[in-house]
Amino acid sequence: MSVERVTGKPTLAFEAAVDAALQSAHLAAVVASSSDAIVSMSLEGRIQSWNAGATALYGYQADEVLGRSILLIIPEELHAEELQLLERLRAGERIEHFDTTRRGKDGRRLPISLTVSPIRDAKGVVIGASKIARDISERKTELEALAKLNDLSSRLWRSRALKEGLNEMLAAVMELLSAQKGNIQLHDRERQVLTIVAHKGFQPDFLHFFREVSAEDDSACGRALRYGERTIIEDIELDRDYEVLRPVARAAGYRAVVSTPLSEPDGTRLGVISTHFSAVHRPTDQELRRLDLYLRQASDFIGRCQMEEALRHSQEALIEADHRKDDFLALLAHELRNPLAPIRYAIASVKNVPRTSLQRAHAEEVIERQVAHMSRLLDDLLDVSRITMGKLELKKQPTELNAVLDAAVEATRPSLDAKGHALSLDLPEQPVWLMADPVRLTQAFSNLLINAAKYTDAGGRIDVRASVVGGKATVRVRDNGVGIAPEMLPRLFVPFFQGDALTWRAEGGLGVGLSLVRGLVTLHGGNIEGFSEGANKGSEFVVQLPVGAAPPEEPARIKRDALEPTPAESLRVLLVDDNRDAADTCATLLELAGQDVQVAYSGQKALELAEKFHPQLVVLDIGLPDLDGYEVARLMRGAEWGRGTVLVAATGWGREDDKQRAFAAGFNHHLTKPIAGEELLALLRSLSESRAD
C-alpha cells in the first residue's frame, strides 16, 4: 500500500473549515466563561445547552437539566408567557431585555432581564432559541428602595405641621435602618443645645436624661452636633467615650446607636436624628446611602416648616403691633384730651370778670398740674423710645438706695395723698450702695408707686420693703388694689399694653410706665417681676439690683431745691418761634422776671433783630418756616456780636443725635419742648451767676 503525500498550498475549503472551527471554539469559550446565564433550547422547549453562568444563577448543573423542559425554571403562573415567547420565536422575532421571573433549584424566585434570539440552520429556518438571562435582583431591590424612599418622602411632605412631620420622619428612618428605637432632636441656636421633639420606644427616665444635649456631650448625638458628621457606635460596651452613658443605654435597652446630623444646604445645624438597636449593629453602606437621600428631604422639610413658622409669628406680631398701635393712638388721644378739658375750664374761669383771687389761684394750679401731667406723658414716651433704640445713657455714680426710695416717695406723695393711701416703708438701717443713675432710678420707683396708687381704691395700702440678699438689693412694692388677671401677667411689661378691664381703662395712662421701669432697671443690670393672685387681690412688683461698693467719701445725695430762687440779672433775650402763642407767653414770663425781651416769628426776622439788638441769650426754635434753627445759629455765630452769645435750641426733638446736631451748629444748650418755666428761669439765673463771676 502506498501513501501519497499531498504538497502545496491548503485549499480554500480547508481554510474555511479551519476558520469556522476556530470561531465555533471561540464562541463556545465566550459562552462558557460568561457570567450571564446562556441557555439554548429546541422549539419544543427542550434544553440543549447550559453554561456555568446558568448554573450560578439557577443552581442546576448542566447534567441535571439537559434534555428537560425549560419550564423547569419557570414559575407555573408564567408558563403561558413562555409559550407566547416560543410562538414569537417560530416567527423569527428577537426579544430583547424582557424583565420576568425565574425559579431557582432552591425554590427562590429570581428577577431577570431576558434576551431571546432565534437559532437558524444553514437554510435560515428557525430550529431553536438562545436565551441570555441576567440577574437583576440588585437593580430591582434598588428600584424598590427608591420607590419606597419616594413614598416615604411623599408622606413626609403631606404632613400638615412640623410636629406631625417629625413623627413621620422618625418612623421612616427607623424603617429604613430596621431600628427598634429612635428620637429626633432640634437645635436651639440661642442656647446651643439639642432638645428632643419626637421619640419612639423610650421611657421618661431616658427622655429626662437627654432632655438637653450640648456639643460637648460625648453621647452619639452630642458628637454628631460637635463634628457635623454621622456618629456610629456599633457596640456601646466597647466604645470608650460612651462609658459614662452605658448605664443609661442598658436601662433603655439598646446596644448600638447611629446619630446623623440634620443640616440646611448652607451647613446650618437643624438637629440630629438618632436610631437605636437592641444588638450590636452597623448599617450597610447601601442603607446609609438611602438614609442620606431621605434626610435631605427631611432637612428641607424642617427648614421650610421653621421658615413658615417664623413667617407666621412675624405676621402675628405685625398684626398685634398694628392693633397695639391703634389702641395706643386711641389712648394717646384720650390721655391728651383729659388734661385739655380742665385747662380750658380754668382759662374760661380766669377770663370771667366776677372771679375771686382764690378762684384765680385755683385755676392757675389746675393749668400747671395738667401741663405737668402732659409733659410727664411725653417724657415717658420719649424715654421708652430711647431705651428701645439703645440711646438712653445712664449717669452712674455711687447712690444710696434709701435716698432713691425717699425721693421716689416724695415725688409721688401728691398721688398717694389724693386717694388717701396709707404708705408703709421698711428700709434697711444700714446704707445700701448702688452704682446707679439716681435720677433714672428714682424715676423707675416713682412709676411703680404711681402705678400702685392709680390701681388701688381710695384708702388703700401700699407697702415698700427693701432688703439685701446674696449681693442683690431687693425692693418690693405691694398694694391691695385691683390686682392683675393671670392672662395679663406675661404682657405686663410690653409697651402700650393695657388690660381690657374697665378698671384699668378708667384709670387711664398710655401703658408705658411698667415698660419704662423694666427698661431702666435692666440698664442698671437688674430685673423686675410682677405678681398677683388675681383680680381684686392686689399686686406686687419685685425689683432686684446689684449692690455696689461703698464710696470712699459719701457723695452728694439726690439734690432737692429747698431755697427760694434768687432773681436773675436782667439780660437781653431774643425769643424765636413760629408758634406765636408759645413765643409771646414765654416773652411775658421772661419780662415778668425782669428780662429785656424781643420776639421774632421767623429765622430771617430773628437775624434782622439780632443785628440791632445784640442779644446775650437767644432761645431759638429749630423748625422755622424759612431758615431752620441750625442755619440761623450758624449765621449768628458768624457775626461779630454773636460770638459770645448763649444760644439755646428749643425743639420737640429730644434724641441724643438731635442734641449733637444742635451742639455742632453752635448751640450752647438743648431744651426739649415743652420747656418748663422753672427750667428757663434756672438757666437765666445760671447765666447771671456766671457773668457775675
C-alpha positions as CSV (number, residue, x, y, z in Angstrom):
1,M,0.0,0.0,0.0
2,S,1.4,3.4,-1.0
3,V,0.8,6.7,0.7
4,E,0.6,9.7,-1.4
5,R,2.0,12.9,0.1
6,V,-0.1,16.0,-0.6
7,T,2.1,19.0,-1.1
8,G,1.4,22.6,-1.9
9,K,-0.9,25.3,-0.5
10,P,-4.1,24.4,1.5
11,T,-7.4,24.5,-0.4
12,L,-9.9,27.4,0.2
13,A,-12.4,24.8,1.5
14,F,-9.9,23.7,4.1
15,E,-9.2,27.2,5.3
16,A,-12.9,28.0,5.6
17,A,-13.4,24.8,7.7
18,V,-10.5,25.8,10.0
19,D,-11.8,29.3,10.4
20,A,-15.3,28.0,11.2
21,A,-13.8,25.6,13.8
22,L,-11.8,28.4,15.4
23,Q,-14.9,30.7,15.5
24,S,-17.0,28.0,17.0
25,A,-14.4,27.3,19.6
26,H,-14.1,31.0,20.4
27,L,-17.8,31.3,20.7
28,A,-18.0,28.3,22.9
29,A,-15.3,29.7,25.2
30,V,-17.2,33.1,25.4
31,V,-20.5,31.3,26.3
32,A,-18.8,29.1,28.8
33,S,-17.0,32.0,30.6
34,S,-19.9,34.5,30.6
35,S,-21.3,35.5,33.9
36,D,-24.7,35.7,32.2
37,A,-26.9,32.6,32.1
38,I,-26.8,31.4,28.5
39,V,-29.2,28.5,27.6
40,S,-30.2,27.1,24.2
41,M,-33.3,25.1,23.6
42,S,-35.4,23.5,20.8
43,L,-38.6,24.9,19.5
44,E,-40.3,22.3,21.7
45,G,-38.7,23.9,24.8
46,R,-36.1,21.2,25.4
47,I,-32.8,22.5,27.0
48,Q,-29.9,21.8,24.6
49,S,-27.0,23.7,26.3
50,W,-26.4,25.2,29.7
51,N,-23.3,27.3,30.6
52,A,-21.6,28.0,34.0
53,G,-23.5,31.3,34.3
54,A,-26.8,29.4,34.2
55,T,-25.5,27.1,37.0
56,A,-24.5,30.1,39.1
57,L,-27.9,31.8,38.6
58,Y,-30.4,28.8,38.8
59,G,-28.4,26.3,40.9
60,Y,-28.7,23.4,38.5
61,Q,-25.8,21.6,37.0
62,A,-25.8,21.0,33.2
63,D,-26.3,17.2,33.5
64,E,-29.4,17.9,35.7
65,V,-31.3,19.9,33.0
66,L,-30.1,18.9,29.5
67,G,-32.9,17.4,27.6
68,R,-35.5,18.5,30.1
69,S,-38.2,21.2,29.6
70,I,-37.4,24.8,30.0
71,L,-40.5,25.0,32.2
72,L,-38.3,23.5,34.9
73,I,-37.0,27.0,35.8
74,I,-40.2,28.9,35.0
75,P,-42.8,29.6,37.7
76,E,-46.1,27.9,37.0
77,E,-48.0,31.1,36.6
78,L,-45.6,32.2,33.8
79,H,-45.9,29.0,31.7
80,A,-48.4,30.8,29.4
81,E,-45.9,33.6,28.9
82,E,-43.2,31.1,27.9
83,L,-45.5,29.6,25.3
84,Q,-46.1,33.0,23.8
85,L,-42.4,33.6,23.6
86,L,-41.9,30.4,21.7
87,E,-44.6,31.4,19.2
88,R,-42.8,34.7,18.6
89,L,-39.5,32.8,18.1
90,R,-41.0,30.5,15.5
91,A,-42.0,33.6,13.6
92,G,-38.3,34.7,13.7
93,E,-38.7,37.5,16.2
94,R,-35.9,38.6,18.6
95,I,-37.0,39.6,22.1
96,E,-34.6,41.9,24.0
97,H,-34.3,42.9,27.6
98,F,-37.6,41.4,28.7
99,D,-38.0,41.6,32.5
100,T,-39.5,38.5,34.0
101,T,-39.1,36.0,36.9
102,R,-37.5,32.5,37.0
103,R,-37.3,29.9,39.7
104,G,-34.1,28.5,41.1
105,K,-33.3,25.0,42.3
106,D,-33.9,26.1,45.9
107,G,-37.3,27.5,45.0
108,R,-36.2,31.1,45.2
109,R,-37.8,33.5,42.7
110,L,-35.2,35.3,40.6
111,P,-35.8,38.6,38.8
112,I,-34.0,38.5,35.5
113,S,-33.7,40.5,32.3
114,L,-34.1,38.1,29.3
115,T,-32.9,38.4,25.7
116,V,-34.2,35.6,23.4
117,S,-32.8,35.1,19.8
118,P,-33.9,32.6,17.2
119,I,-31.3,29.9,16.1
120,R,-31.4,29.2,12.3
121,D,-30.0,26.4,10.2
122,A,-27.9,26.8,7.1
123,K,-31.1,27.5,5.1
124,G,-32.3,30.2,7.5
125,V,-35.0,28.1,9.1
126,V,-35.6,28.7,12.8
127,I,-34.7,25.5,14.6
128,G,-34.3,26.6,18.2
129,A,-33.7,29.6,20.6
130,S,-30.8,31.1,22.5
131,K,-31.7,32.7,25.9
132,I,-29.4,35.1,27.7
133,A,-30.6,35.9,31.3
134,R,-29.0,38.5,33.6
135,D,-29.8,38.6,37.3
136,I,-31.4,42.0,38.1
137,S,-32.0,41.3,41.8
138,E,-29.9,44.2,43.0
139,R,-31.3,46.6,40.4
140,K,-34.8,45.6,41.3
141,T,-34.1,45.9,45.0
142,E,-32.6,49.3,44.4
143,L,-35.6,50.4,42.3
144,E,-37.9,49.1,45.1
145,A,-35.9,51.0,47.6
146,L,-36.1,54.2,45.6
147,A,-39.8,53.8,45.2
148,K,-40.1,53.3,48.9
149,L,-38.0,56.4,49.5
150,N,-40.2,58.3,47.2
151,D,-43.3,57.1,49.0
152,L,-41.7,58.0,52.4
153,S,-40.8,61.4,51.1
154,S,-44.3,62.0,49.7
155,R,-45.8,61.0,53.1
156,L,-43.5,63.5,54.8
157,W,-44.4,66.4,52.6
158,R,-48.1,65.6,53.0
159,S,-47.7,66.4,56.8
160,R,-49.6,69.5,57.8
161,A,-47.4,70.7,60.6
162,L,-43.8,70.3,61.9
163,K,-44.8,68.0,64.8
164,E,-46.7,65.6,62.5
165,G,-43.8,65.7,60.0
166,L,-41.2,64.9,62.7
167,N,-43.2,61.8,63.8
168,E,-43.5,60.7,60.2
169,M,-39.8,61.3,59.7
170,L,-38.8,59.2,62.7
171,A,-40.9,56.3,61.7
172,A,-39.4,56.4,58.2
173,V,-35.8,56.4,59.4
174,M,-36.4,53.6,61.8
175,E,-38.0,51.6,59.0
176,L,-35.1,52.3,56.6
177,L,-32.5,51.2,59.2
178,S,-34.6,48.5,60.8
179,A,-34.1,50.2,64.2
180,Q,-36.0,49.4,67.4
181,K,-35.9,52.8,68.9
182,G,-35.3,56.4,67.8
183,N,-35.5,60.1,68.5
184,I,-35.2,63.5,66.8
185,Q,-33.6,66.5,68.5
186,L,-33.8,70.0,67.1
187,H,-31.0,72.5,67.7
188,D,-31.8,75.5,69.9
189,R,-29.5,78.1,68.3
190,E,-29.8,80.6,71.1
191,R,-28.8,78.1,73.9
192,Q,-26.7,75.9,71.6
193,V,-28.3,72.7,72.8
194,L,-30.3,69.8,71.3
195,T,-33.8,69.1,72.7
196,I,-35.9,66.0,72.0
197,V,-39.0,66.8,69.8
198,A,-40.0,63.3,68.7
199,H,-39.3,59.8,70.1
200,K,-40.3,56.2,69.9
201,G,-39.5,53.3,72.3
202,F,-38.1,55.3,75.2
203,Q,-39.3,55.7,78.8
204,P,-39.5,59.0,80.7
205,D,-36.2,58.5,82.5
206,F,-34.2,58.3,79.2
207,L,-36.1,61.4,77.8
208,H,-35.3,63.3,81.0
209,F,-31.7,62.4,80.9
210,F,-31.3,63.5,77.3
211,R,-33.7,66.5,77.6
212,E,-30.8,68.8,76.6
213,V,-27.6,67.8,74.9
214,S,-24.7,70.2,74.1
215,A,-21.9,69.8,71.6
216,E,-19.5,69.0,74.5
217,D,-21.5,65.9,75.3
218,D,-19.9,62.5,74.5
219,S,-23.2,60.8,73.5
220,A,-23.6,59.9,69.9
221,C,-25.9,62.9,69.2
222,G,-23.5,65.2,71.0
223,R,-20.6,64.1,68.8
224,A,-22.8,64.4,65.7
225,L,-23.5,68.0,66.7
226,R,-19.9,68.7,67.6
227,Y,-18.3,67.4,64.4
228,G,-21.2,67.8,61.9
229,E,-20.8,64.2,60.8
230,R,-22.6,60.9,61.4
231,T,-21.6,59.0,64.5
232,I,-21.9,55.2,64.5
233,I,-21.4,53.3,67.7
234,E,-21.6,49.6,66.8
235,D,-21.3,48.5,70.4
236,I,-21.7,50.9,73.3
237,E,-19.9,48.3,75.6
238,L,-16.7,48.7,73.5
239,D,-16.9,52.5,72.9
240,R,-14.5,54.1,75.5
241,D,-16.1,57.6,75.3
242,Y,-19.6,56.1,76.0
243,E,-18.6,54.6,79.3
244,V,-20.4,57.2,81.5
245,L,-23.6,56.7,79.5
246,R,-23.6,52.9,79.5
247,P,-26.0,52.6,82.5
248,V,-28.5,54.8,80.7
249,A,-28.2,52.7,77.5
250,R,-28.5,49.4,79.3
251,A,-31.6,50.7,81.2
252,A,-33.1,51.9,77.9
253,G,-32.4,48.6,76.2
254,Y,-30.1,49.5,73.3
255,R,-26.6,48.2,72.4
256,A,-25.8,50.3,69.2
257,V,-26.7,53.8,68.1
258,V,-26.4,55.8,64.9
259,S,-26.8,59.6,65.1
260,T,-26.9,61.7,61.9
261,P,-26.9,65.5,61.8
262,L,-29.7,67.3,60.1
263,S,-28.4,70.4,58.2
264,E,-29.5,73.0,55.8
265,P,-27.7,73.3,52.4
266,D,-25.5,76.1,53.8
267,G,-24.4,73.9,56.7
268,T,-26.6,75.4,59.4
269,R,-27.4,72.8,62.1
270,L,-31.1,71.9,62.3
271,G,-30.8,69.0,64.7
272,V,-29.8,65.3,65.0
273,I,-31.8,62.1,64.3
274,S,-30.7,59.0,66.2
275,T,-31.7,55.3,65.8
276,H,-31.0,52.7,68.4
277,F,-30.6,48.9,68.1
278,S,-31.0,46.2,70.7
279,A,-28.0,44.2,69.5
280,V,-24.5,45.1,68.2
281,H,-25.2,46.5,64.7
282,R,-23.8,48.6,61.9
283,P,-26.0,49.6,59.0
284,T,-24.8,48.7,55.5
285,D,-23.4,51.3,53.2
286,Q,-26.4,50.9,51.0
287,E,-28.7,51.6,53.9
288,L,-26.8,54.7,54.9
289,R,-26.9,56.0,51.3
290,R,-30.7,55.6,51.3
291,L,-30.8,57.3,54.7
292,D,-28.9,60.3,53.4
293,L,-31.2,60.6,50.4
294,Y,-34.2,60.7,52.7
295,L,-32.6,63.1,55.2
296,R,-32.0,65.6,52.5
297,Q,-35.8,65.8,52.1
298,A,-36.3,65.7,55.9
299,S,-33.9,68.7,56.4
300,D,-35.6,70.6,53.6
301,F,-39.0,69.9,55.3
302,I,-37.8,71.1,58.7
303,G,-36.2,74.2,57.2
304,R,-39.4,75.0,55.4
305,C,-41.6,74.5,58.4
306,Q,-39.3,76.6,60.6
307,M,-39.3,79.3,58.0
308,E,-43.1,79.2,57.7
309,E,-43.4,79.3,61.5
310,A,-41.1,82.3,61.7
311,L,-43.1,84.0,59.0
312,R,-46.4,83.2,60.8
313,H,-45.0,84.6,64.0
314,S,-43.8,87.7,62.2
315,Q,-47.3,88.1,60.6
316,E,-48.9,87.7,64.0
317,A,-46.5,90.1,65.6
318,L,-47.3,92.7,62.8
319,I,-51.0,92.2,63.3
320,E,-50.5,92.5,67.1
321,A,-48.3,95.6,66.7
322,D,-50.9,97.1,64.4
323,H,-53.7,96.5,67.0
324,R,-51.4,97.9,69.7
325,K,-50.7,101.0,67.5
326,D,-54.4,101.6,67.0
327,D,-55.1,101.1,70.7
328,F,-52.1,103.4,71.6
329,L,-53.3,106.2,69.3
330,A,-56.8,106.0,70.8
331,L,-55.3,106.0,74.3
332,L,-53.0,108.9,73.4
333,A,-55.9,111.0,72.1
334,H,-57.9,110.1,75.2
335,E,-55.0,111.0,77.6
336,L,-54.2,114.3,75.8
337,R,-57.8,115.3,75.8
338,N,-58.2,114.6,79.5
339,P,-55.8,117.4,80.7
340,L,-57.0,119.8,78.0
341,A,-60.5,119.8,79.4
342,P,-59.6,121.2,82.8
343,I,-57.1,123.6,81.2
344,R,-59.9,125.1,79.0
345,Y,-62.2,125.3,82.0
346,A,-59.5,127.0,84.0
347,I,-58.8,129.5,81.3
348,A,-62.5,130.3,80.9
349,S,-62.8,130.9,84.7
350,V,-59.8,133.2,84.6
351,K,-61.5,135.3,81.9
352,N,-64.7,135.6,83.9
353,V,-64.7,139.0,85.5
354,P,-66.6,138.3,88.7
355,R,-63.9,135.9,90.0
356,T,-62.1,135.8,93.3
357,S,-58.4,135.7,93.9
358,L,-58.8,132.2,95.3
359,Q,-60.6,131.1,92.2
360,R,-57.8,132.5,90.0
361,A,-55.2,130.8,92.1
362,H,-57.1,127.5,91.8
363,A,-57.3,127.9,88.0
364,E,-53.6,128.5,87.8
365,E,-52.9,125.4,89.9
366,V,-55.1,123.4,87.6
367,I,-53.3,124.6,84.5
368,E,-49.9,124.0,86.0
369,R,-50.8,120.5,87.2
370,Q,-52.4,119.4,83.9
371,V,-49.5,120.8,81.8
372,A,-47.1,118.9,84.1
373,H,-49.2,115.7,83.5
374,M,-49.0,116.2,79.8
375,S,-45.2,116.7,79.9
376,R,-44.8,113.6,82.0
377,L,-46.7,111.6,79.4
378,L,-44.5,112.8,76.6
379,D,-41.3,112.3,78.7
380,D,-42.3,108.7,79.4
381,L,-42.9,108.1,75.7
382,L,-39.5,109.6,74.7
383,D,-37.7,107.6,77.4
384,V,-39.3,104.3,76.2
385,S,-38.3,105.1,72.7
386,R,-34.7,105.9,73.8
387,I,-34.4,102.6,75.7
388,T,-35.9,100.6,72.8
389,M,-33.3,102.1,70.4
390,G,-30.5,101.8,73.0
391,K,-29.9,105.5,73.1
392,L,-30.6,106.2,76.8
393,E,-27.4,106.8,78.6
394,L,-27.1,106.5,82.4
395,K,-25.0,108.8,84.5
396,K,-23.9,106.3,87.1
397,Q,-22.4,107.2,90.4
398,P,-22.4,105.7,94.0
399,T,-26.0,106.1,95.0
400,E,-27.7,105.2,98.3
401,L,-30.8,103.1,98.0
402,N,-32.8,104.7,100.8
403,A,-32.2,108.1,99.3
404,V,-33.6,106.9,96.0
405,L,-36.7,105.5,97.6
406,D,-37.2,108.6,99.7
407,A,-37.0,110.8,96.6
408,A,-39.5,108.5,94.8
409,V,-41.9,108.7,97.7
410,E,-41.6,112.5,97.8
411,A,-42.2,112.7,94.0
412,T,-45.4,110.6,94.2
413,R,-46.7,112.0,97.5
414,P,-49.4,114.1,95.8
415,S,-50.8,110.9,94.0
416,L,-50.8,109.0,97.3
417,D,-52.4,111.8,99.3
418,A,-55.0,112.5,96.7
419,K,-56.5,109.0,97.2
420,G,-55.8,108.8,100.9
421,H,-53.5,105.8,100.7
422,A,-51.5,104.5,103.7
423,L,-47.9,104.1,102.8
424,S,-45.6,101.7,104.8
425,L,-41.8,101.8,104.4
426,D,-39.5,99.1,105.7
427,L,-36.0,100.1,104.6
428,P,-32.5,98.9,105.7
429,E,-31.0,100.6,108.7
430,Q,-27.5,100.5,107.1
431,P,-26.8,102.3,103.9
432,V,-27.1,100.1,100.7
433,W,-24.9,101.5,98.0
434,L,-25.6,101.0,94.3
435,M,-23.7,102.1,91.2
436,A,-26.6,103.8,89.6
437,D,-28.1,106.9,88.0
438,P,-30.0,108.4,90.9
439,V,-32.4,110.4,88.7
440,R,-33.4,107.5,86.5
441,L,-33.6,105.0,89.4
442,T,-35.9,107.5,91.2
443,Q,-38.0,107.7,88.1
444,A,-38.3,103.9,88.0
445,F,-39.5,103.6,91.6
446,S,-41.8,106.7,91.2
447,N,-43.5,104.9,88.3
448,L,-44.1,101.8,90.4
449,L,-45.6,103.9,93.3
450,I,-47.7,105.9,90.9
451,N,-48.9,102.6,89.3
452,A,-49.8,101.2,92.8
453,A,-51.6,104.4,93.8
454,K,-53.5,104.5,90.5
455,Y,-54.8,101.0,90.6
456,T,-55.7,100.9,94.3
457,D,-59.1,102.1,95.5
458,A,-59.2,105.2,97.8
459,G,-58.0,104.5,101.3
460,G,-55.8,101.6,100.2
461,R,-52.5,100.4,101.5
462,I,-49.1,100.4,99.8
463,D,-46.0,98.7,101.3
464,V,-42.4,99.3,100.2
465,R,-39.9,96.8,101.5
466,A,-36.2,96.8,100.8
467,S,-33.5,94.3,101.8
468,V,-30.2,92.8,100.7
469,V,-29.9,89.1,99.9
470,G,-27.0,87.4,98.2
471,G,-25.3,90.6,96.9
472,K,-28.6,91.9,95.4
473,A,-30.8,94.8,96.7
474,T,-34.4,93.7,96.6
475,V,-37.2,96.2,96.6
476,R,-40.8,95.0,96.9
477,V,-43.7,97.4,96.1
478,R,-47.0,95.8,97.1
479,D,-50.6,97.1,97.1
480,N,-54.1,95.8,98.0
481,G,-55.6,97.2,94.8
482,V,-57.5,95.8,91.8
483,G,-54.8,93.1,91.1
484,I,-53.9,91.6,87.8
485,A,-55.7,88.9,85.8
486,P,-53.5,85.8,85.2
487,E,-53.7,86.2,81.4
488,M,-52.2,89.7,81.7
489,L,-49.1,88.8,83.7
490,P,-47.0,87.7,80.8
491,R,-47.5,91.0,79.0
492,L,-47.2,93.4,81.9
493,F,-44.0,95.0,80.6
494,V,-45.0,95.2,76.9
495,P,-45.0,98.9,75.7
496,F,-48.5,100.3,75.3
497,F,-50.2,97.2,76.6
498,Q,-53.2,97.7,78.9
499,G,-55.7,95.2,80.2
500,D,-59.2,95.2,78.9
501,A,-60.7,95.5,82.4
502,L,-62.8,98.6,82.8
503,T,-60.9,99.5,86.0
504,W,-57.6,99.7,84.1
505,R,-59.2,101.7,81.3
506,A,-60.9,104.1,83.7
507,E,-57.6,104.9,85.4
508,G,-56.0,106.0,82.2
509,G,-52.4,106.0,81.1
510,L,-50.6,105.1,78.0
511,G,-49.4,101.7,79.1
512,V,-45.7,102.7,79.0
513,G,-45.0,103.1,82.7
514,L,-44.1,99.5,83.5
515,S,-42.2,99.1,80.2
516,L,-40.2,102.1,81.2
517,V,-39.5,100.7,84.6
518,R,-38.3,97.4,83.2
519,G,-36.0,99.3,80.7
520,L,-34.5,101.4,83.4
521,V,-34.0,98.5,85.8
522,T,-32.4,96.4,83.0
523,L,-30.0,99.2,82.1
524,H,-28.9,99.1,85.8
525,G,-28.1,95.4,85.5
526,G,-31.2,94.4,87.4
527,N,-34.5,92.7,86.8
528,I,-38.2,93.1,87.7
529,E,-41.1,90.7,88.1
530,G,-44.8,91.3,88.6
531,F,-47.0,89.0,90.8
532,S,-50.7,88.9,91.6
533,E,-53.1,86.3,92.8
534,G,-55.8,87.6,90.5
535,A,-58.5,90.3,90.3
536,N,-59.1,92.4,93.4
537,K,-56.2,90.6,95.3
538,G,-53.6,93.3,94.9
539,S,-50.3,93.1,93.1
540,E,-46.6,93.1,93.9
541,F,-43.6,94.2,91.9
542,V,-40.1,92.9,92.9
543,V,-37.0,94.8,91.7
544,Q,-33.5,93.3,92.1
545,L,-30.4,95.4,91.6
546,P,-26.7,94.5,92.0
547,V,-25.2,96.0,95.2
548,G,-22.1,98.3,94.7
549,A,-19.2,99.1,96.9
550,A,-19.5,102.0,99.4
551,P,-17.7,105.1,98.2
552,P,-14.5,106.3,100.0
553,E,-16.3,109.6,100.6
554,E,-20.0,109.9,100.8
555,P,-21.2,111.6,97.6
556,A,-23.9,114.2,97.4
557,R,-27.3,112.6,97.7
558,I,-30.2,113.4,95.4
559,K,-30.5,117.1,95.3
560,R,-33.7,118.9,96.3
561,D,-34.2,122.7,95.8
562,A,-35.0,123.9,99.3
563,L,-34.2,127.5,98.8
564,E,-36.3,130.1,97.1
565,P,-34.9,131.0,93.7
566,T,-33.0,134.2,93.5
567,P,-33.9,136.7,90.8
568,A,-31.8,136.7,87.7
569,E,-29.9,139.7,86.4
570,S,-31.6,141.4,83.5
571,L,-30.3,140.1,80.2
572,R,-31.1,140.9,76.6
573,V,-33.1,137.9,75.4
574,L,-34.3,137.1,71.8
575,L,-37.1,134.6,71.5
576,V,-37.5,133.0,68.1
577,D,-40.5,130.7,67.4
578,D,-43.1,130.5,64.6
579,N,-45.7,129.5,67.2
580,R,-46.8,133.0,68.2
581,D,-48.6,131.9,71.3
582,A,-45.6,130.0,72.6
583,A,-43.3,132.9,71.8
584,D,-45.5,135.6,73.3
585,T,-46.3,133.7,76.5
586,C,-42.7,132.9,77.0
587,A,-41.8,136.5,76.4
588,T,-44.3,137.6,79.1
589,L,-42.8,135.1,81.6
590,L,-39.3,136.4,81.0
591,E,-40.4,140.1,81.1
592,L,-42.1,139.4,84.5
593,A,-38.7,138.0,85.6
594,G,-37.1,141.4,84.7
595,Q,-35.6,140.4,81.4
596,D,-35.3,142.6,78.2
597,V,-37.0,140.5,75.6
598,Q,-37.5,140.8,71.8
599,V,-39.6,138.3,69.8
600,A,-39.2,137.0,66.2
601,Y,-41.5,134.6,64.4
602,S,-39.1,133.6,61.6
603,G,-35.5,133.0,61.0
604,Q,-34.9,136.0,58.8
605,K,-36.7,138.4,61.2
606,A,-34.5,137.0,64.0
607,L,-31.3,137.8,62.1
608,E,-32.5,141.3,61.4
609,L,-33.5,141.9,65.0
610,A,-30.3,140.4,66.4
611,E,-28.1,142.8,64.2
612,K,-29.6,145.7,66.1
613,F,-30.4,144.1,69.5
614,H,-27.2,142.2,70.1
615,P,-28.9,139.6,72.4
616,Q,-27.0,138.0,75.2
617,L,-29.3,135.0,75.1
618,V,-31.2,133.5,72.1
619,V,-33.9,130.9,72.6
620,L,-34.3,129.5,69.1
621,D,-36.8,127.1,67.7
622,I,-35.4,124.6,65.2
623,G,-38.4,124.1,62.9
624,L,-38.8,127.6,61.4
625,P,-40.7,128.2,58.2
626,D,-37.9,130.0,56.2
627,L,-34.5,129.2,57.7
628,D,-34.2,126.3,60.1
629,G,-32.8,126.9,63.5
630,Y,-29.4,125.3,62.7
631,E,-28.8,127.7,59.8
632,V,-29.8,130.7,61.9
633,A,-27.5,129.6,64.7
634,R,-24.6,129.3,62.3
635,L,-25.2,132.7,60.8
636,M,-25.4,134.3,64.3
637,R,-22.2,132.6,65.4
638,G,-20.5,134.1,62.3
639,A,-21.4,137.7,63.3
640,E,-19.1,139.8,65.4
641,W,-21.7,140.3,68.1
642,G,-22.8,136.6,68.2
643,R,-19.5,135.0,69.2
644,G,-20.2,135.3,72.9
645,T,-24.0,135.0,72.8
646,V,-25.6,132.0,74.5
647,L,-27.7,130.0,72.0
648,V,-30.4,127.7,73.3
649,A,-32.1,125.2,71.0
650,A,-35.8,124.8,71.8
651,T,-37.3,121.8,70.0
652,G,-39.6,118.9,70.2
653,W,-36.9,116.6,69.0
654,G,-35.0,115.3,72.1
655,R,-32.9,112.3,70.8
656,E,-29.2,112.2,71.5
657,D,-28.3,112.7,67.9
658,D,-30.6,115.8,67.8
659,K,-28.6,117.2,70.7
660,Q,-25.3,116.5,69.0
661,R,-26.5,118.2,65.8
662,A,-27.5,121.2,67.8
663,F,-24.2,121.5,69.5
664,A,-22.4,121.1,66.1
665,A,-24.4,124.0,64.8
666,G,-23.1,126.3,67.6
667,F,-25.8,125.9,70.3
668,N,-24.7,126.0,73.9
669,H,-27.8,124.3,75.3
670,H,-30.6,122.0,74.1
671,L,-34.0,122.1,75.7
672,T,-36.8,119.8,74.7
673,K,-40.3,121.2,74.4
674,P,-42.5,121.7,76.4
675,I,-40.0,123.7,78.4
676,A,-41.0,124.4,82.0
677,G,-40.9,128.0,83.1
678,E,-38.8,127.0,86.1
679,E,-36.2,125.4,83.8
680,L,-35.9,128.5,81.7
681,L,-35.6,130.8,84.7
682,A,-33.0,128.5,86.2
683,L,-31.0,128.8,83.0
684,L,-31.2,132.6,83.3
685,R,-30.0,132.5,86.9
686,S,-27.1,130.3,85.9
687,L,-26.1,132.7,83.2
688,S,-26.4,135.7,85.6
689,E,-24.2,133.9,88.1
690,S,-21.6,133.0,85.6
691,R,-21.5,136.7,84.3
692,A,-21.1,137.9,87.9
693,D,-18.2,135.5,88.4
